[in-house]
Amino acid sequence: MQIPVVNLKQTGQNIYLLREQSGISVKELQLLLGFATPQAIYKWEHGDSLPTVDNLVALSAIFSVPIDSILAVS
């Protein structure tokens, strides 16, 4: 059995594309998520880290997509 792995770079690209398609700036997303700085969003988009589960749920609601459309699993 092969365990699925989350592809950080592709997940980051998905977040970036969904944000762009939604017409939401990094600053707007930062405010929607209640972050003091945009650093976490940039880390996600560059594939340096993943959103927490609660932030994935929030992104799913903000972008009106299922979480599967955000996470790239291989």
PDB file of N, H, CA, C and O in Angstrom:
ATOM      1  N   MET A   1       0.836  -1.177   0.000  1.00  0.00           N
ATOM      2  CA  MET A   1       0.000   0.000   0.000  1.00  0.00           C
ATOM      3  C   MET A   1       0.885   1.247   0.000  1.00  0.00           C
ATOM      4  O   MET A   1       1.834   1.358   0.776  1.00  0.00           O
ATOM      5  N   GLN A   2       0.554   2.162  -0.874  1.00  0.00           N
ATOM      6  H   GLN A   2      -0.217   2.072  -1.504  1.00  0.00           H
ATOM      7  CA  GLN A   2       1.321   3.399  -0.952  1.00  0.00           C
ATOM      8  C   GLN A   2       0.558   4.516  -0.229  1.00  0.00           C
ATOM      9  O   GLN A   2      -0.624   4.743  -0.488  1.00  0.00           O
ATOM     10  N   ILE A   3       1.239   5.192   0.659  1.00  0.00           N
ATOM     11  H   ILE A   3       2.200   5.008   0.869  1.00  0.00           H
ATOM     12  CA  ILE A   3       0.642   6.283   1.429  1.00  0.00           C
ATOM     13  C   ILE A   3       0.660   7.552   0.575  1.00  0.00           C
ATOM     14  O   ILE A   3       1.708   7.914   0.040  1.00  0.00           O
ATOM     15  N   PRO A   4      -0.484   8.235   0.440  1.00  0.00           N
ATOM     16  CA  PRO A   4      -0.508   9.484  -0.331  1.00  0.00           C
ATOM     17  C   PRO A   4       0.350  10.557   0.344  1.00  0.00           C
ATOM     18  O   PRO A   4       0.470  10.603   1.569  1.00  0.00           O
ATOM     19  N   VAL A   5       0.935  11.407  -0.480  1.00  0.00           N
ATOM     20  H   VAL A   5       0.838  11.370  -1.474  1.00  0.00           H
ATOM     21  CA  VAL A   5       1.791  12.494   0.002  1.00  0.00           C
ATOM     22  C   VAL A   5       1.279  13.806  -0.580  1.00  0.00           C
ATOM     23  O   VAL A   5       0.923  13.879  -1.756  1.00  0.00           O
ATOM     24  N   VAL A   6       1.248  14.840   0.254  1.00  0.00           N
ATOM     25  H   VAL A   6       1.537  14.782   1.209  1.00  0.00           H
ATOM     26  CA  VAL A   6       0.838  16.164  -0.212  1.00  0.00           C
ATOM     27  C   VAL A   6       2.032  16.834  -0.887  1.00  0.00           C
ATOM     28  O   VAL A   6       3.110  16.943  -0.304  1.00  0.00           O
ATOM     29  N   ASN A   7       1.825  17.273  -2.108  1.00  0.00           N
ATOM     30  H   ASN A   7       0.949  17.184  -2.582  1.00  0.00           H
ATOM     31  CA  ASN A   7       2.848  17.990  -2.859  1.00  0.00           C
ATOM     32  C   ASN A   7       2.768  19.472  -2.481  1.00  0.00           C
ATOM     33  O   ASN A   7       1.830  20.164  -2.876  1.00  0.00           O
ATOM     34  N   LEU A   8       3.748  19.954  -1.719  1.00  0.00           N
ATOM     35  H   LEU A   8       4.510  19.392  -1.398  1.00  0.00           H
ATOM     36  CA  LEU A   8       3.730  21.329  -1.221  1.00  0.00           C
ATOM     37  C   LEU A   8       3.761  22.354  -2.344  1.00  0.00           C
ATOM     38  O   LEU A   8       3.011  23.329  -2.318  1.00  0.00           O
ATOM     39  N   LYS A   9       4.621  22.140  -3.324  1.00  0.00           N
ATOM     40  H   LYS A   9       5.231  21.348  -3.345  1.00  0.00           H
ATOM     41  CA  LYS A   9       4.755  23.116  -4.420  1.00  0.00           C
ATOM     42  C   LYS A   9       3.464  23.226  -5.226  1.00  0.00           C
ATOM     43  O   LYS A   9       3.018  24.331  -5.536  1.00  0.00           O
ATOM     44  N   GLN A  10       2.865  22.094  -5.565  1.00  0.00           N
ATOM     45  H   GLN A  10       3.227  21.196  -5.313  1.00  0.00           H
ATOM     46  CA  GLN A  10       1.629  22.118  -6.349  1.00  0.00           C
ATOM     47  C   GLN A  10       0.461  22.664  -5.531  1.00  0.00           C
ATOM     48  O   GLN A  10      -0.393  23.376  -6.060  1.00  0.00           O
ATOM     49  N   THR A  11       0.424  22.335  -4.253  1.00  0.00           N
ATOM     50  H   THR A  11       1.118  21.758  -3.823  1.00  0.00           H
ATOM     51  CA  THR A  11      -0.613  22.893  -3.388  1.00  0.00           C
ATOM     52  C   THR A  11      -0.474  24.415  -3.328  1.00  0.00           C
ATOM     53  O   THR A  11      -1.470  25.136  -3.391  1.00  0.00           O
ATOM     54  N   GLY A  12       0.748  24.894  -3.207  1.00  0.00           N
ATOM     55  H   GLY A  12       1.557  24.309  -3.156  1.00  0.00           H
ATOM     56  CA  GLY A  12       0.989  26.334  -3.206  1.00  0.00           C
ATOM     57  C   GLY A  12       0.546  26.987  -4.502  1.00  0.00           C
ATOM     58  O   GLY A  12      -0.030  28.075  -4.498  1.00  0.00           O
ATOM     59  N   GLN A  13       0.816  26.319  -5.602  1.00  0.00           N
ATOM     60  H   GLN A  13       1.284  25.435  -5.606  1.00  0.00           H
ATOM     61  CA  GLN A  13       0.387  26.829  -6.912  1.00  0.00           C
ATOM     62  C   GLN A  13      -1.138  26.862  -6.991  1.00  0.00           C
ATOM     63  O   GLN A  13      -1.711  27.802  -7.542  1.00  0.00           O
ATOM     64  N   ASN A  14      -1.791  25.849  -6.446  1.00  0.00           N
ATOM     65  H   ASN A  14      -1.325  25.085  -5.998  1.00  0.00           H
ATOM     66  CA  ASN A  14      -3.255  25.820  -6.431  1.00  0.00           C
ATOM     67  C   ASN A  14      -3.813  26.994  -5.628  1.00  0.00           C
ATOM     68  O   ASN A  14      -4.765  27.645  -6.057  1.00  0.00           O
ATOM     69  N   ILE A  15      -3.227  27.261  -4.471  1.00  0.00           N
ATOM     70  H   ILE A  15      -2.453  26.732  -4.122  1.00  0.00           H
ATOM     71  CA  ILE A  15      -3.683  28.385  -3.644  1.00  0.00           C
ATOM     72  C   ILE A  15      -3.502  29.692  -4.397  1.00  0.00           C
ATOM     73  O   ILE A  15      -4.391  30.543  -4.408  1.00  0.00           O
ATOM     74  N   TYR A  16      -2.339  29.844  -5.027  1.00  0.00           N
ATOM     75  H   TYR A  16      -1.616  29.153  -5.018  1.00  0.00           H
ATOM     76  CA  TYR A  16      -2.067  31.063  -5.795  1.00  0.00           C
ATOM     77  C   TYR A  16      -3.100  31.240  -6.921  1.00  0.00           C
ATOM     78  O   TYR A  16      -3.669  32.319  -7.080  1.00  0.00           O
ATOM     79  N   LEU A  17      -3.332  30.186  -7.691  1.00  0.00           N
ATOM     80  H   LEU A  17      -2.869  29.309  -7.562  1.00  0.00           H
ATOM     81  CA  LEU A  17      -4.265  30.276  -8.815  1.00  0.00           C
ATOM     82  C   LEU A  17      -5.696  30.547  -8.352  1.00  0.00           C
ATOM     83  O   LEU A  17      -6.408  31.347  -8.959  1.00  0.00           O
ATOM     84  N   LEU A  18      -6.111  29.883  -7.282  1.00  0.00           N
ATOM     85  H   LEU A  18      -5.533  29.233  -6.788  1.00  0.00           H
ATOM     86  CA  LEU A  18      -7.463  30.109  -6.760  1.00  0.00           C
ATOM     87  C   LEU A  18      -7.619  31.545  -6.255  1.00  0.00           C
ATOM     88  O   LEU A  18      -8.659  32.171  -6.453  1.00  0.00           O
ATOM     89  N   ARG A  19      -6.588  32.050  -5.611  1.00  0.00           N
ATOM     90  H   ARG A  19      -5.743  31.540  -5.450  1.00  0.00           H
ATOM     91  CA  ARG A  19      -6.635  33.428  -5.124  1.00  0.00           C
ATOM     92  C   ARG A  19      -6.718  34.403  -6.287  1.00  0.00           C
ATOM     93  O   ARG A  19      -7.513  35.341  -6.257  1.00  0.00           O
ATOM     94  N   GLU A  20      -5.907  34.188  -7.304  1.00  0.00           N
ATOM     95  H   GLU A  20      -5.261  33.425  -7.329  1.00  0.00           H
ATOM     96  CA  GLU A  20      -5.920  35.058  -8.482  1.00  0.00           C
ATOM     97  C   GLU A  20      -7.265  34.983  -9.207  1.00  0.00           C
ATOM     98  O   GLU A  20      -7.820  36.011  -9.597  1.00  0.00           O
ATOM     99  N   GLN A  21      -7.787  33.768  -9.388  1.00  0.00           N
ATOM    100  H   GLN A  21      -7.336  32.933  -9.071  1.00  0.00           H
ATOM    101  CA  GLN A  21      -9.068  33.589 -10.076  1.00  0.00           C
ATOM    102  C   GLN A  21     -10.207  34.237  -9.305  1.00  0.00           C
ATOM    103  O   GLN A  21     -11.193  34.674  -9.898  1.00  0.00           O
ATOM    104  N   SER A  22     -10.074  34.298  -7.988  1.00  0.00           N
ATOM    105  H   SER A  22      -9.272  33.943  -7.506  1.00  0.00           H
ATOM    106  CA  SER A  22     -11.102  34.915  -7.152  1.00  0.00           C
ATOM    107  C   SER A  22     -10.967  36.430  -7.091  1.00  0.00           C
ATOM    108  O   SER A  22     -11.842  37.116  -6.563  1.00  0.00           O
ATOM    109  N   GLY A  23      -9.861  36.954  -7.635  1.00  0.00           N
ATOM    110  H   GLY A  23      -9.150  36.397  -8.063  1.00  0.00           H
ATOM    111  CA  GLY A  23      -9.639  38.393  -7.608  1.00  0.00           C
ATOM    112  C   GLY A  23      -9.329  38.922  -6.217  1.00  0.00           C
ATOM    113  O   GLY A  23      -9.615  40.079  -5.909  1.00  0.00           O
ATOM    114  N   ILE A  24      -8.744  38.073  -5.377  1.00  0.00           N
ATOM    115  H   ILE A  24      -8.511  37.133  -5.628  1.00  0.00           H
ATOM    116  CA  ILE A  24      -8.415  38.456  -4.007  1.00  0.00           C
ATOM    117  C   ILE A  24      -6.910  38.692  -3.906  1.00  0.00           C
ATOM    118  O   ILE A  24      -6.113  37.850  -4.320  1.00  0.00           O
ATOM    119  N   SER A  25      -6.533  39.830  -3.360  1.00  0.00           N
ATOM    120  H   SER A  25      -7.181  40.514  -3.024  1.00  0.00           H
ATOM    121  CA  SER A  25      -5.110  40.121  -3.162  1.00  0.00           C
ATOM    122  C   SER A  25      -4.600  39.386  -1.930  1.00  0.00           C
ATOM    123  O   SER A  25      -5.390  38.903  -1.119  1.00  0.00           O
ATOM    124  N   VAL A  26      -3.289  39.303  -1.791  1.00  0.00           N
ATOM    125  H   VAL A  26      -2.648  39.695  -2.450  1.00  0.00           H
ATOM    126  CA  VAL A  26      -2.699  38.680  -0.612  1.00  0.00           C
ATOM    127  C   VAL A  26      -3.146  39.442   0.638  1.00  0.00           C
ATOM    128  O   VAL A  26      -3.475  38.830   1.654  1.00  0.00           O
ATOM    129  N   LYS A  27      -3.156  40.760   0.565  1.00  0.00           N
ATOM    130  H   LYS A  27      -2.888  41.257  -0.261  1.00  0.00           H
ATOM    131  CA  LYS A  27      -3.574  41.591   1.697  1.00  0.00           C
ATOM    132  C   LYS A  27      -5.025  41.297   2.087  1.00  0.00           C
ATOM    133  O   LYS A  27      -5.340  41.178   3.271  1.00  0.00           O
ATOM    134  N   GLU A  28      -5.907  41.181   1.090  1.00  0.00           N
ATOM    135  H   GLU A  28      -5.651  41.278   0.128  1.00  0.00           H
ATOM    136  CA  GLU A  28      -7.313  40.869   1.373  1.00  0.00           C
ATOM    137  C   GLU A  28      -7.456  39.494   2.029  1.00  0.00           C
ATOM    138  O   GLU A  28      -8.227  39.324   2.973  1.00  0.00           O
ATOM    139  N   LEU A  29      -6.699  38.511   1.513  1.00  0.00           N
ATOM    140  H   LEU A  29      -6.073  38.649   0.746  1.00  0.00           H
ATOM    141  CA  LEU A  29      -6.752  37.168   2.083  1.00  0.00           C
ATOM    142  C   LEU A  29      -6.216  37.187   3.514  1.00  0.00           C
ATOM    143  O   LEU A  29      -6.757  36.523   4.398  1.00  0.00           O
ATOM    144  N   GLN A  30      -5.169  37.941   3.725  1.00  0.00           N
ATOM    145  H   GLN A  30      -4.730  38.481   3.007  1.00  0.00           H
ATOM    146  CA  GLN A  30      -4.604  38.102   5.065  1.00  0.00           C
ATOM    147  C   GLN A  30      -5.671  38.611   6.033  1.00  0.00           C
ATOM    148  O   GLN A  30      -5.818  38.083   7.135  1.00  0.00           O
ATOM    149  N   LEU A  31      -6.404  39.625   5.624  1.00  0.00           N
ATOM    150  H   LEU A  31      -6.285  40.054   4.729  1.00  0.00           H
ATOM    151  CA  LEU A  31      -7.439  40.200   6.481  1.00  0.00           C
ATOM    152  C   LEU A  31      -8.599  39.221   6.690  1.00  0.00           C
ATOM    153  O   LEU A  31      -9.124  39.111   7.798  1.00  0.00           O
ATOM    154  N   LEU A  32      -8.998  38.513   5.633  1.00  0.00           N
ATOM    155  H   LEU A  32      -8.572  38.602   4.733  1.00  0.00           H
ATOM    156  CA  LEU A  32     -10.075  37.536   5.754  1.00  0.00           C
ATOM    157  C   LEU A  32      -9.726  36.423   6.744  1.00  0.00           C
ATOM    158  O   LEU A  32     -10.589  35.934   7.473  1.00  0.00           O
ATOM    159  N   LEU A  33      -8.459  36.035   6.759  1.00  0.00           N
ATOM    160  H   LEU A  33      -7.759  36.432   6.166  1.00  0.00           H
ATOM    161  CA  LEU A  33      -8.024  34.955   7.642  1.00  0.00           C
ATOM    162  C   LEU A  33      -7.638  35.458   9.033  1.00  0.00           C
ATOM    163  O   LEU A  33      -7.392  34.661   9.938  1.00  0.00           O
ATOM    164  N   GLY A  34      -7.585  36.775   9.199  1.00  0.00           N
ATOM    165  H   GLY A  34      -7.785  37.422   8.463  1.00  0.00           H
ATOM    166  CA  GLY A  34      -7.257  37.350  10.501  1.00  0.00           C
ATOM    167  C   GLY A  34      -5.789  37.283  10.857  1.00  0.00           C
ATOM    168  O   GLY A  34      -5.432  37.246  12.035  1.00  0.00           O
ATOM    169  N   PHE A  35      -4.927  37.266   9.840  1.00  0.00           N
ATOM    170  H   PHE A  35      -5.216  37.296   8.883  1.00  0.00           H
ATOM    171  CA  PHE A  35      -3.483  37.215  10.081  1.00  0.00           C
ATOM    172  C   PHE A  35      -2.926  38.620  10.281  1.00  0.00           C
ATOM    173  O   PHE A  35      -3.401  39.573   9.664  1.00  0.00           O
ATOM    174  N   ALA A  36      -1.920  38.750  11.143  1.00  0.00           N
ATOM    175  H   ALA A  36      -1.534  37.975  11.645  1.00  0.00           H
ATOM    176  CA  ALA A  36      -1.265  40.044  11.374  1.00  0.00           C
ATOM    177  C   ALA A  36      -0.350  40.409  10.213  1.00  0.00           C
ATOM    178  O   ALA A  36      -0.175  41.588   9.906  1.00  0.00           O
ATOM    179  N   THR A  37       0.234  39.404   9.568  1.00  0.00           N
ATOM    180  H   THR A  37       0.092  38.446   9.817  1.00  0.00           H
ATOM    181  CA  THR A  37       1.138  39.629   8.430  1.00  0.00           C
ATOM    182  C   THR A  37       0.779  38.637   7.317  1.00  0.00           C
ATOM    183  O   THR A  37       0.084  37.651   7.564  1.00  0.00           O
ATOM    184  N   PRO A  38       1.249  38.895   6.106  1.00  0.00           N
ATOM    185  CA  PRO A  38       0.943  37.987   4.989  1.00  0.00           C
ATOM    186  C   PRO A  38       1.936  36.838   4.841  1.00  0.00           C
ATOM    187  O   PRO A  38       1.822  36.048   3.904  1.00  0.00           O
ATOM    188  N   GLN A  39       2.897  36.730   5.740  1.00  0.00           N
ATOM    189  H   GLN A  39       2.990  37.371   6.501  1.00  0.00           H
ATOM    190  CA  GLN A  39       3.983  35.761   5.562  1.00  0.00           C
ATOM    191  C   GLN A  39       3.496  34.324   5.373  1.00  0.00           C
ATOM    192  O   GLN A  39       4.031  33.602   4.532  1.00  0.00           O
ATOM    193  N   ALA A  40       2.500  33.902   6.135  1.00  0.00           N
ATOM    194  H   ALA A  40       2.065  34.489   6.818  1.00  0.00           H
ATOM    195  CA  ALA A  40       2.012  32.521   6.007  1.00  0.00           C
ATOM    196  C   ALA A  40       1.469  32.270   4.603  1.00  0.00           C
ATOM    197  O   ALA A  40       1.691  31.204   4.028  1.00  0.00           O
ATOM    198  N   ILE A  41       0.761  33.248   4.058  1.00  0.00           N
ATOM    199  H   ILE A  41       0.580  34.113   4.525  1.00  0.00           H
ATOM    200  CA  ILE A  41       0.189  33.087   2.718  1.00  0.00           C
ATOM    201  C   ILE A  41       1.298  32.952   1.683  1.00  0.00           C
ATOM    202  O   ILE A  41       1.222  32.108   0.791  1.00  0.00           O
ATOM    203  N   TYR A  42       2.326  33.784   1.804  1.00  0.00           N
ATOM    204  H   TYR A  42       2.387  34.470   2.529  1.00  0.00           H
ATOM    205  CA  TYR A  42       3.460  33.676   0.875  1.00  0.00           C
ATOM    206  C   TYR A  42       4.158  32.320   1.022  1.00  0.00           C
ATOM    207  O   TYR A  42       4.571  31.730   0.024  1.00  0.00           O
ATOM    208  N   LYS A  43       4.292  31.828   2.244  1.00  0.00           N
ATOM    209  H   LYS A  43       3.956  32.308   3.054  1.00  0.00           H
ATOM    210  CA  LYS A  43       4.916  30.513   2.452  1.00  0.00           C
ATOM    211  C   LYS A  43       4.084  29.413   1.807  1.00  0.00           C
ATOM    212  O   LYS A  43       4.629  28.485   1.210  1.00  0.00           O
ATOM    213  N   TRP A  44       2.760  29.519   1.927  1.00  0.00           N
ATOM    214  H   TRP A  44       2.317  30.273   2.411  1.00  0.00           H
ATOM    215  CA  TRP A  44       1.895  28.525   1.284  1.00  0.00           C
ATOM    216  C   TRP A  44       2.086  28.569  -0.218  1.00  0.00           C
ATOM    217  O   TRP A  44       2.306  27.540  -0.857  1.00  0.00           O
ATOM    218  N   GLU A  45       2.000  29.779  -0.784  1.00  0.00           N
ATOM    219  H   GLU A  45       1.821  30.615  -0.264  1.00  0.00           H
ATOM    220  CA  GLU A  45       2.052  29.927  -2.238  1.00  0.00           C
ATOM    221  C   GLU A  45       3.404  29.525  -2.826  1.00  0.00           C
ATOM    222  O   GLU A  45       3.472  29.117  -3.986  1.00  0.00           O
ATOM    223  N   HIS A  46       4.465  29.633  -2.053  1.00  0.00           N
ATOM    224  H   HIS A  46       4.410  29.964  -1.111  1.00  0.00           H
ATOM    225  CA  HIS A  46       5.788  29.232  -2.530  1.00  0.00           C
ATOM    226  C   HIS A  46       6.092  27.765  -2.226  1.00  0.00           C
ATOM    227  O   HIS A  46       7.159  27.262  -2.577  1.00  0.00           O
ATOM    228  N   GLY A  47       5.151  27.082  -1.572  1.00  0.00           N
ATOM    229  H   GLY A  47       4.284  27.491  -1.287  1.00  0.00           H
ATOM    230  CA  GLY A  47       5.343  25.664  -1.280  1.00  0.00           C
ATOM    231  C   GLY A  47       6.293  25.415  -0.131  1.00  0.00           C
ATOM    232  O   GLY A  47       6.866  24.331  -0.023  1.00  0.00           O
ATOM    233  N   ASP A  48       6.473  26.418   0.742  1.00  0.00           N
ATOM    234  H   ASP A  48       6.008  27.299   0.654  1.00  0.00           H
ATOM    235  CA  ASP A  48       7.368  26.252   1.884  1.00  0.00           C
ATOM    236  C   ASP A  48       6.650  25.650   3.091  1.00  0.00           C
ATOM    237  O   ASP A  48       7.292  25.075   3.970  1.00  0.00           O
ATOM    238  N   SER A  49       5.329  25.777   3.138  1.00  0.00           N
ATOM    239  H   SER A  49       4.808  26.244   2.424  1.00  0.00           H
ATOM    240  CA  SER A  49       4.542  25.202   4.225  1.00  0.00           C
ATOM    241  C   SER A  49       3.111  24.996   3.749  1.00  0.00           C
ATOM    242  O   SER A  49       2.724  25.454   2.674  1.00  0.00           O
ATOM    243  N   LEU A  50       2.338  24.299   4.567  1.00  0.00           N
ATOM    244  H   LEU A  50       2.653  23.926   5.440  1.00  0.00           H
ATOM    245  CA  LEU A  50       0.936  24.033   4.252  1.00  0.00           C
ATOM    246  C   LEU A  50       0.035  24.771   5.237  1.00  0.00           C
ATOM    247  O   LEU A  50       0.425  24.996   6.383  1.00  0.00           O
ATOM    248  N   PRO A  51      -1.160  25.149   4.802  1.00  0.00           N
ATOM    249  CA  PRO A  51      -2.122  25.725   5.741  1.00  0.00           C
ATOM    250  C   PRO A  51      -2.538  24.671   6.772  1.00  0.00           C
ATOM    251  O   PRO A  51      -2.540  23.474   6.484  1.00  0.00           O
ATOM    252  N   THR A  52      -2.884  25.126   7.958  1.00  0.00           N
ATOM    253  H   THR A  52      -2.882  26.098   8.192  1.00  0.00           H
ATOM    254  CA  THR A  52      -3.430  24.219   8.958  1.00  0.00           C
ATOM    255  C   THR A  52      -4.805  23.759   8.487  1.00  0.00           C
ATOM    256  O   THR A  52      -5.368  24.318   7.546  1.00  0.00           O
ATOM    257  N   VAL A  53      -5.332  22.746   9.141  1.00  0.00           N
ATOM    258  H   VAL A  53      -4.874  22.292   9.905  1.00  0.00           H
ATOM    259  CA  VAL A  53      -6.637  22.215   8.742  1.00  0.00           C
ATOM    260  C   VAL A  53      -7.706  23.301   8.819  1.00  0.00           C
ATOM    261  O   VAL A  53      -8.534  23.414   7.914  1.00  0.00           O
ATOM    262  N   ASP A  54      -7.702  24.105   9.891  1.00  0.00           N
ATOM    263  H   ASP A  54      -7.030  24.013  10.626  1.00  0.00           H
ATOM    264  CA  ASP A  54      -8.724  25.145  10.002  1.00  0.00           C
ATOM    265  C   ASP A  54      -8.568  26.201   8.914  1.00  0.00           C
ATOM    266  O   ASP A  54      -9.561  26.744   8.431  1.00  0.00           O
ATOM    267  N   ASN A  55      -7.326  26.498   8.525  1.00  0.00           N
ATOM    268  H   ASN A  55      -6.519  26.057   8.918  1.00  0.00           H
ATOM    269  CA  ASN A  55      -7.120  27.446   7.427  1.00  0.00           C
ATOM    270  C   ASN A  55      -7.504  26.843   6.081  1.00  0.00           C
ATOM    271  O   ASN A  55      -7.962  27.563   5.194  1.00  0.00           O
ATOM    272  N   LEU A  56      -7.325  25.542   5.913  1.00  0.00           N
ATOM    273  H   LEU A  56      -6.952  24.957   6.634  1.00  0.00           H
ATOM    274  CA  LEU A  56      -7.784  24.878   4.686  1.00  0.00           C
ATOM    275  C   LEU A  56      -9.299  24.980   4.566  1.00  0.00           C
ATOM    276  O   LEU A  56      -9.827  25.232   3.483  1.00  0.00           O
ATOM    277  N   VAL A  57      -9.993  24.784   5.680  1.00  0.00           N
ATOM    278  H   VAL A  57      -9.564  24.579   6.560  1.00  0.00           H
ATOM    279  CA  VAL A  57     -11.453  24.904   5.674  1.00  0.00           C
ATOM    280  C   VAL A  57     -11.854  26.330   5.315  1.00  0.00           C
ATOM    281  O   VAL A  57     -12.783  26.540   4.535  1.00  0.00           O
ATOM    282  N   ALA A  58     -11.148  27.317   5.888  1.00  0.00           N
ATOM    283  H   ALA A  58     -10.393  27.146   6.521  1.00  0.00           H
ATOM    284  CA  ALA A  58     -11.441  28.723   5.583  1.00  0.00           C
ATOM    285  C   ALA A  58     -11.165  29.030   4.114  1.00  0.00           C
ATOM    286  O   ALA A  58     -11.976  29.688   3.464  1.00  0.00           O
ATOM    287  N   LEU A  59     -10.035  28.565   3.579  1.00  0.00           N
ATOM    288  H   LEU A  59      -9.376  28.031   4.108  1.00  0.00           H
ATOM    289  CA  LEU A  59      -9.712  28.793   2.165  1.00  0.00           C
ATOM    290  C   LEU A  59     -10.766  28.164   1.266  1.00  0.00           C
ATOM    291  O   LEU A  59     -11.169  28.752   0.262  1.00  0.00           O
ATOM    292  N   SER A  60     -11.208  26.971   1.629  1.00  0.00           N
ATOM    293  H   SER A  60     -10.880  26.493   2.444  1.00  0.00           H
ATOM    294  CA  SER A  60     -12.245  26.286   0.865  1.00  0.00           C
ATOM    295  C   SER A  60     -13.509  27.140   0.793  1.00  0.00           C
ATOM    296  O   SER A  60     -14.129  27.249  -0.265  1.00  0.00           O
ATOM    297  N   ALA A  61     -13.885  27.740   1.910  1.00  0.00           N
ATOM    298  H   ALA A  61     -13.381  27.651   2.769  1.00  0.00           H
ATOM    299  CA  ALA A  61     -15.080  28.590   1.946  1.00  0.00           C
ATOM    300  C   ALA A  61     -14.861  29.890   1.179  1.00  0.00           C
ATOM    301  O   ALA A  61     -15.739  30.334   0.439  1.00  0.00           O
ATOM    302  N   ILE A  62     -13.689  30.498   1.355  1.00  0.00           N
ATOM    303  H   ILE A  62     -12.976  30.137   1.955  1.00  0.00           H
ATOM    304  CA  ILE A  62     -13.390  31.769   0.679  1.00  0.00           C
ATOM    305  C   ILE A  62     -13.396  31.591  -0.838  1.00  0.00           C
ATOM    306  O   ILE A  62     -13.949  32.417  -1.564  1.00  0.00           O
ATOM    307  N   PHE A  63     -12.776  30.509  -1.311  1.00  0.00           N
ATOM    308  H   PHE A  63     -12.327  29.838  -0.722  1.00  0.00           H
ATOM    309  CA  PHE A  63     -12.673  30.278  -2.754  1.00  0.00           C
ATOM    310  C   PHE A  63     -13.863  29.492  -3.315  1.00  0.00           C
ATOM    311  O   PHE A  63     -13.959  29.303  -4.528  1.00  0.00           O
ATOM    312  N   SER A  64     -14.756  29.041  -2.458  1.00  0.00           N
ATOM    313  H   SER A  64     -14.679  29.195  -1.473  1.00  0.00           H
ATOM    314  CA  SER A  64     -15.928  28.248  -2.854  1.00  0.00           C
ATOM    315  C   SER A  64     -15.541  26.997  -3.641  1.00  0.00           C
ATOM    316  O   SER A  64     -16.119  26.696  -4.686  1.00  0.00           O
ATOM    317  N   VAL A  65     -14.553  26.280  -3.115  1.00  0.00           N
ATOM    318  H   VAL A  65     -14.084  26.525  -2.267  1.00  0.00           H
ATOM    319  CA  VAL A  65     -14.101  25.030  -3.735  1.00  0.00           C
ATOM    320  C   VAL A  65     -13.928  23.981  -2.638  1.00  0.00           C
ATOM    321  O   VAL A  65     -13.748  24.330  -1.471  1.00  0.00           O
ATOM    322  N   PRO A  66     -13.982  22.699  -3.004  1.00  0.00           N
ATOM    323  CA  PRO A  66     -13.695  21.670  -2.002  1.00  0.00           C
ATOM    324  C   PRO A  66     -12.206  21.672  -1.644  1.00  0.00           C
ATOM    325  O   PRO A  66     -11.371  22.123  -2.428  1.00  0.00           O
ATOM    326  N   ILE A  67     -11.891  21.172  -0.477  1.00  0.00           N
ATOM    327  H   ILE A  67     -12.570  20.806   0.160  1.00  0.00           H
ATOM    328  CA  ILE A  67     -10.488  21.118  -0.037  1.00  0.00           C
ATOM    329  C   ILE A  67      -9.641  20.328  -1.024  1.00  0.00           C
ATOM    330  O   ILE A  67      -8.458  20.619  -1.199  1.00  0.00           O
ATOM    331  N   ASP A  68     -10.237  19.331  -1.668  1.00  0.00           N
ATOM    332  H   ASP A  68     -11.198  19.094  -1.526  1.00  0.00           H
ATOM    333  CA  ASP A  68      -9.510  18.544  -2.678  1.00  0.00           C
ATOM    334  C   ASP A  68      -8.991  19.400  -3.826  1.00  0.00           C
ATOM    335  O   ASP A  68      -8.023  19.025  -4.487  1.00  0.00           O
ATOM    336  N   SER A  69      -9.620  20.543  -4.070  1.00  0.00           N
ATOM    337  H   SER A  69     -10.406  20.848  -3.533  1.00  0.00           H
ATOM    338  CA  SER A  69      -9.172  21.442  -5.135  1.00  0.00           C
ATOM    339  C   SER A  69      -7.990  22.287  -4.695  1.00  0.00           C
ATOM    340  O   SER A  69      -7.322  22.911  -5.520  1.00  0.00           O
ATOM    341  N   ILE A  70      -7.735  22.306  -3.396  1.00  0.00           N
ATOM    342  H   ILE A  70      -8.278  21.799  -2.727  1.00  0.00           H
ATOM    343  CA  ILE A  70      -6.611  23.081  -2.864  1.00  0.00           C
ATOM    344  C   ILE A  70      -5.384  22.174  -2.699  1.00  0.00           C
ATOM    345  O   ILE A  70      -4.293  22.500  -3.169  1.00  0.00           O
ATOM    346  N   LEU A  71      -5.574  21.052  -2.036  1.00  0.00           N
ATOM    347  H   LEU A  71      -6.459  20.787  -1.654  1.00  0.00           H
ATOM    348  CA  LEU A  71      -4.473  20.125  -1.785  1.00  0.00           C
ATOM    349  C   LEU A  71      -4.132  19.308  -3.024  1.00  0.00           C
ATOM    350  O   LEU A  71      -5.017  18.772  -3.692  1.00  0.00           O
ATOM    351  N   ALA A  72      -2.852  19.220  -3.320  1.00  0.00           N
ATOM    352  H   ALA A  72      -2.133  19.655  -2.778  1.00  0.00           H
ATOM    353  CA  ALA A  72      -2.369  18.376  -4.416  1.00  0.00           C
ATOM    354  C   ALA A  72      -1.765  17.116  -3.770  1.00  0.00           C
ATOM    355  O   ALA A  72      -0.725  17.181  -3.116  1.00  0.00           O
ATOM    356  N   VAL A  73      -2.424  15.995  -3.962  1.00  0.00           N
ATOM    357  H   VAL A  73      -3.270  15.943  -4.494  1.00  0.00           H
ATOM    358  CA  VAL A  73      -1.995  14.746  -3.344  1.00  0.00           C
ATOM    359  C   VAL A  73      -1.553  13.783  -4.433  1.00  0.00           C
ATOM    360  O   VAL A  73      -2.216  13.609  -5.455  1.00  0.00           O
ATOM    361  N   SER A  74      -0.392  13.158  -4.171  1.00  0.00           N
ATOM    362  H   SER A  74       0.147  13.299  -3.340  1.00  0.00           H
ATOM    363  CA  SER A  74       0.098  12.174  -5.160  1.00  0.00           C
ATOM    364  C   SER A  74       0.535  10.907  -4.460  1.00  0.00           C
ATOM    365  O   SER A  74       0.977   9.962  -5.114  1.00  0.00           O
TER     366      SER A  74
END
